[in-house]
Amino acid sequence: MLALASCSSSKTSLSYFENLKEYESGTLSSGDFNVKIIPDDELFITVTSMVPEATAPYNIPLSNPATRGNLQNYSQATQQTYIVNKKGDIKFPMIGDIHVEGMTTTELAQYLTKKISADVEDPYVRVELVNFRVNVLGEVAKPGAKKVERERYSVLDALADAGDLTPYGERSNVLLIREVDGKKEYHRLNLNDAALLSSPYFYLQQNDVVYVEPNKIRKDNAEYNQNNAFKVSVASAIVSACSVVASLVIALVIK
């Protein structure tokens, strides 16, 4: 009865972007989805051209070189990942140390293309972020770490990969935790409000944490279940004690 009462007294909206219901169509501004390179990132970089020998010095060859994806009109490339050090640098063949922190993968590819073009005709440089992961926790169907295969990745994508919110998820108060310049920042997101679509926190970055808080119904039910379990354990202990006392009394009476 207490659980039912808590359900009836607390209302949680299960709809996303409720304030769009009155409009049939419209447009919203889009936030910046470009992911910036930070220390400890792992970058996959390939350099190719029509003449494999010309770009070979710009790759660290592996025993079994292979390409990732379809590189049309270019030769088979070697592949190598680079770890961004604490200073935000990588050491690249033939070029040396490059400060990549703060760049996007597109900007780094353009930078390398310009550098390599001084010695190689029409080089093709591909840069990908390998270790793009986010953590989705709390009231979702499948919480855990999510490996991201693309850089345009929003909070809605993360929730979809986590199986969406449960009916007990508080949609108006989703917590986003993000590391910026070595410090943890947190922001509250309201999934009921369409303004989220234009928010600078709509698109996620590597290592972001999305936490969906439980709503009041979940909290009340959990508290009720804990209290009920405590009462049952106390009652069980009392019954056991009474049983022991009764056994002793019966034994004394029989003697």
C-alpha positions as a printed NumPy array, in Angstrom:
array([[  0.   ,   0.   ,   0.   ],
       [  2.861,   2.373,   0.827],
       [  4.482,   1.626,  -2.498],
       [  1.242,   2.33 ,  -4.373],
       [  0.743,   5.531,  -2.415],
       [  4.234,   6.723,  -3.32 ],
       [  3.524,   6.027,  -6.997],
       [  0.325,   8.035,  -6.946],
       [  1.807,  10.988,  -5.09 ],
       [  4.889,  11.449,  -7.278],
       [  4.71 ,  12.057, -11.011],
       [  7.629,  11.644, -13.411],
       [  7.33 ,  12.597, -17.052],
       [  8.494,   9.827, -19.376],
       [  8.512,  12.047, -22.475],
       [ 11.55 ,  13.573, -24.116],
       [ 11.445,  17.234, -25.17 ],
       [  7.929,  17.89 , -23.891],
       [  7.951,  21.533, -24.968],
       [  8.005,  20.499, -28.651],
       [  4.579,  18.859, -28.472],
       [  2.747,  22.033, -29.479],
       [  4.763,  22.386, -32.709],
       [  4.444,  20.213, -35.802],
       [  7.834,  21.227, -37.203],
       [ 10.676,  23.661, -36.684],
       [ 14.432,  24.078, -36.495],
       [ 16.931,  24.177, -33.656],
       [ 20.535,  25.321, -33.667],
       [ 23.145,  22.586, -33.435],
       [ 26.021,  22.525, -30.996],
       [ 29.673,  21.81 , -31.756],
       [ 30.295,  18.069, -31.912],
       [ 34.022,  18.214, -32.727],
       [ 36.067,  16.245, -30.212],
       [ 39.333,  17.841, -29.103],
       [ 42.435,  15.715, -28.639],
       [ 43.614,  15.467, -25.029],
       [ 46.527,  13.728, -23.244],
       [ 46.332,   9.917, -23.072],
       [ 44.259,   9.769, -26.258],
       [ 45.16 ,   7.017, -28.699],
       [ 45.279,   8.167, -32.316],
       [ 45.19 ,   5.931, -35.368],
       [ 47.092,   7.635, -38.203],
       [ 47.767,   6.407, -41.719],
       [ 49.631,   8.178, -44.499],
       [ 49.183,   6.948, -48.076],
       [ 49.732,   8.143, -51.626],
       [ 49.829,   6.871, -55.195],
       [ 53.501,   6.022, -54.625],
       [ 53.794,   3.755, -51.537],
       [ 57.547,   4.221, -51.306],
       [ 57.11 ,   7.979, -50.923],
       [ 54.888,   7.759, -47.849],
       [ 56.509,   4.698, -46.256],
       [ 58.86 ,   6.814, -44.078],
       [ 55.823,   8.529, -42.527],
       [ 54.44 ,   5.237, -41.225],
       [ 55.81 ,   2.793, -38.694],
       [ 55.472,  -0.506, -40.599],
       [ 53.893,  -3.551, -38.975],
       [ 54.443,  -7.183, -39.814],
       [ 51.04 ,  -7.4  , -41.502],
       [ 50.063,  -3.906, -42.65 ],
       [ 46.414,  -3.365, -43.439],
       [ 44.02 ,  -0.52 , -43.987],
       [ 40.974,   0.451, -41.973],
       [ 38.099,   1.293, -44.274],
       [ 38.048,   1.866, -47.987],
       [ 40.863,   4.132, -49.234],
       [ 39.935,   4.43 , -52.9  ],
       [ 42.66 ,   5.147, -55.451],
       [ 45.378,   4.814, -52.815],
       [ 47.784,   2.021, -52.08 ],
       [ 47.502,  -0.304, -49.12 ],
       [ 48.721,   1.532, -46.031],
       [ 50.517,   0.597, -42.889],
       [ 48.817,   1.539, -39.659],
       [ 50.025,   2.68 , -36.289],
       [ 48.535,   4.202, -33.173],
       [ 50.113,   7.046, -31.263],
       [ 49.558,   7.823, -27.592],
       [ 49.317,  11.519, -26.726],
       [ 51.709,  12.177, -23.833],
       [ 51.027,  14.301, -20.743],
       [ 52.359,  17.379, -22.556],
       [ 49.851,  16.875, -25.356],
       [ 52.461,  15.768, -27.918],
       [ 53.049,  12.829, -30.212],
       [ 56.301,  11.873, -31.92 ],
       [ 55.658,  11.427, -35.623],
       [ 58.066,   9.842, -38.139],
       [ 60.083,  12.321, -40.228],
       [ 58.402,  15.29 , -38.523],
       [ 59.214,  14.81 , -34.858],
       [ 57.241,  16.128, -31.897],
       [ 53.83 ,  17.602, -32.708],
       [ 51.665,  19.35 , -30.134],
       [ 48.22 ,  17.895, -30.866],
       [ 46.318,  18.745, -27.688],
       [ 43.331,  20.939, -28.497],
       [ 43.253,  19.915, -32.168],
       [ 40.443,  17.947, -33.747],
       [ 41.316,  14.845, -35.756],
       [ 40.447,  16.792, -38.913],
       [ 42.782,  19.636, -37.987],
       [ 45.607,  17.206, -37.252],
       [ 45.056,  15.449, -40.581],
       [ 45.209,  18.82 , -42.366],
       [ 48.376,  19.779, -40.493],
       [ 50.122,  16.509, -41.397],
       [ 48.949,  16.735, -44.999],
       [ 50.478,  20.197, -45.328],
       [ 53.77 ,  19.078, -43.764],
       [ 54.07 ,  15.911, -45.847],
       [ 53.062,  17.67 , -49.076],
       [ 56.428,  19.408, -49.038],
       [ 58.052,  16.089, -49.97 ],
       [ 55.215,  13.863, -51.249],
       [ 52.72 ,  14.583, -54.008],
       [ 49.051,  14.325, -52.989],
       [ 49.432,  12.529, -49.649],
       [ 46.319,  11.186, -47.952],
       [ 46.323,  11.387, -44.153],
       [ 43.667,   9.74 , -42.035],
       [ 43.394,  10.371, -38.284],
       [ 40.957,   8.584, -35.975],
       [ 40.43 ,   8.642, -32.232],
       [ 40.691,   5.032, -31.09 ],
       [ 39.905,   5.221, -27.374],
       [ 36.667,   7.211, -27.481],
       [ 34.578,   5.802, -24.635],
       [ 31.835,   7.109, -22.379],
       [ 30.3  ,   5.617, -19.241],
       [ 26.53 ,   5.483, -18.814],
       [ 25.349,   4.694, -15.292],
       [ 22.215,   4.715, -13.188],
       [ 18.652,   4.102, -14.301],
       [ 19.288,   2.741, -17.797],
       [ 18.615,  -0.717, -19.181],
       [ 22.27 ,  -1.553, -19.928],
       [ 24.661,   0.541, -17.826],
       [ 28.402,   0.389, -18.453],
       [ 31.234,   1.667, -20.642],
       [ 30.306,   2.353, -24.263],
       [ 32.946,   2.235, -26.997],
       [ 32.25 ,   4.944, -29.556],
       [ 33.014,   4.312, -33.224],
       [ 32.376,   7.884, -34.406],
       [ 33.139,  11.368, -33.119],
       [ 29.646,  12.823, -33.613],
       [ 28.128,  11.22 , -30.527],
       [ 25.368,  12.799, -28.458],
       [ 23.86 ,  12.103, -25.064],
       [ 20.898,  10.568, -26.91 ],
       [ 23.253,   8.2  , -28.728],
       [ 24.75 ,   7.178, -25.377],
       [ 21.314,   6.544, -23.853],
       [ 20.26 ,   4.579, -26.931],
       [ 23.384,   2.4  , -26.665],
       [ 22.509,   1.869, -22.994],
       [ 19.029,   0.626, -23.887],
       [ 17.264,   3.898, -22.948],
       [ 16.183,   5.041, -19.5  ],
       [ 14.092,   2.815, -17.289],
       [ 10.669,   4.133, -16.161],
       [ 12.41 ,   5.05 , -12.9  ],
       [ 14.987,   7.363, -14.518],
       [ 14.735,  11.058, -13.675],
       [ 14.667,  12.617, -17.135],
       [ 14.746,  16.184, -15.879],
       [ 17.995,  15.725, -13.946],
       [ 20.652,  13.729, -15.837],
       [ 24.176,  14.333, -14.568],
       [ 27.07 ,  14.792, -17.005],
       [ 30.621,  14.631, -15.596],
       [ 33.46 ,  15.819, -17.835],
       [ 37.181,  16.337, -17.299],
       [ 38.441,  19.72 , -18.496],
       [ 42.065,  20.798, -18.002],
       [ 42.595,  18.163, -15.319],
       [ 39.49 ,  19.138, -13.341],
       [ 36.122,  17.399, -13.091],
       [ 33.168,  19.495, -14.187],
       [ 29.536,  18.508, -13.856],
       [ 26.418,  19.714, -15.625],
       [ 22.722,  18.932, -15.227],
       [ 20.798,  17.976, -18.373],
       [ 17.018,  18.125, -18.751],
       [ 15.793,  15.602, -21.306],
       [ 12.275,  17.052, -21.093],
       [ 13.516,  20.368, -22.497],
       [ 14.254,  20.744, -26.22 ],
       [ 16.882,  23.366, -25.366],
       [ 19.178,  20.423, -24.683],
       [ 19.515,  19.892, -28.443],
       [ 21.33 ,  23.23 , -28.705],
       [ 23.334,  22.816, -25.517],
       [ 27.161,  22.669, -25.641],
       [ 26.815,  19.455, -23.618],
       [ 24.49 ,  17.691, -26.055],
       [ 27.456,  16.126, -27.866],
       [ 29.729,  14.027, -25.677],
       [ 33.489,  13.927, -25.44 ],
       [ 35.877,  11.102, -24.617],
       [ 35.686,   9.831, -21.019],
       [ 32.402,  11.609, -20.266],
       [ 30.201,  10.044, -17.585],
       [ 26.409,  10.16 , -17.945],
       [ 24.522,   9.328, -14.763],
       [ 20.745,   8.952, -14.762],
       [ 19.454,   9.548, -11.257],
       [ 16.561,   7.469,  -9.864],
       [ 13.289,   9.317,  -9.517],
       [ 11.29 ,   9.678,  -6.3  ],
       [  9.279,   6.536,  -6.961],
       [ 12.443,   4.419,  -7.133],
       [ 13.885,   6.063,  -4.026],
       [ 10.662,   5.615,  -2.046],
       [ 10.319,   1.992,  -3.113],
       [ 13.935,   1.266,  -2.228],
       [ 13.486,   2.873,   1.193],
       [ 10.273,   0.923,   1.739],
       [ 11.932,  -2.355,   0.764],
       [ 14.877,  -1.692,   3.083],
       [ 12.585,  -0.825,   5.99 ],
       [ 10.426,  -3.844,   5.285],
       [ 13.452,  -6.135,   5.148],
       [ 14.647,  -4.722,   8.479],
       [ 11.246,  -5.303,  10.081],
       [ 11.149,  -8.874,   8.776],
       [ 14.627,  -9.579,  10.169],
       [ 13.657,  -8.119,  13.561],
       [ 10.437, -10.13 ,  13.632],
       [ 12.337, -13.254,  12.695],
       [ 14.817, -12.663,  15.505],
       [ 11.97 , -12.149,  17.999],
       [ 10.215, -15.318,  16.858],
       [ 13.449, -17.271,  17.138],
       [ 14.062, -15.914,  20.638],
       [ 10.507, -16.768,  21.701],
       [ 10.94 , -20.242,  20.303],
       [ 14.114, -20.743,  22.338],
       [ 12.446, -19.452,  25.508],
       [  9.396, -21.672,  24.924],
       [ 11.622, -24.69 ,  24.433],
       [ 13.435, -23.968,  27.701],
       [ 10.12 , -23.535,  29.582],
       [  8.757, -26.776,  28.186],
       [ 11.957, -28.606,  29.101],
       [ 11.784, -27.278,  32.708],
       [  8.098, -28.183,  33.034],
       [  8.676, -31.726,  31.856],
       [ 11.499, -32.194,  34.365]])
